[in-house]
Amino acid sequence: MAAEAVEEIEMDAEERMSKSVYSVKQNLLTIRTGRASANMLDRVEVDYYGAMTPLNQMASISVPSAQQLNVDPYDKSVIGDIERAILDSDVGLTPNNDGTLIRINIPALTEDRRKEMMKQCKAIGEEGKVAVRNIRRDCVDSIKKLEKNSEIGEDEAKDGLDAMQKLTDKSTKDIDEIVAKKEKEVSTV
């Protein structure tokens, strides 16, 4: 029974850590690399009748060229709110509103902007690593609690702790690789 509890904790940790790695990947997609991508606006939320709503649920986002995005709102009455949300977000883009469609030109990245983007990449990676460490801490506490309550032996606890550390190291390494790949993408002109 006790060995299953440790295995359950390990499986839970593995699932939560893989979700953290996935979250880092998704957040890094929103960082621009000089080419237009509909994912750049994924983190933009619009105040839609008092509720913060993701932009991609309120409008279709298309990429007509490598340097331009088009945002076509389903409800044309909120075009001003969408424009304001894009301006207020941290994507660093300026929308052009023509009344029915919002066009966003993607300027070429300057050296300063590239450095800023790389810092953003590192920050997102660090957030992911902190999340992984928090998961590890929770699971280690659970294993120690089981050992303290004499539900598992010392050997099982040590094995569980070792497995937690290996999972943490693997997830941290994955995050580092993802961030390094994105930084390389951002730094190439």
Disulfide bonds with the S-S distance in Angstrom:
none
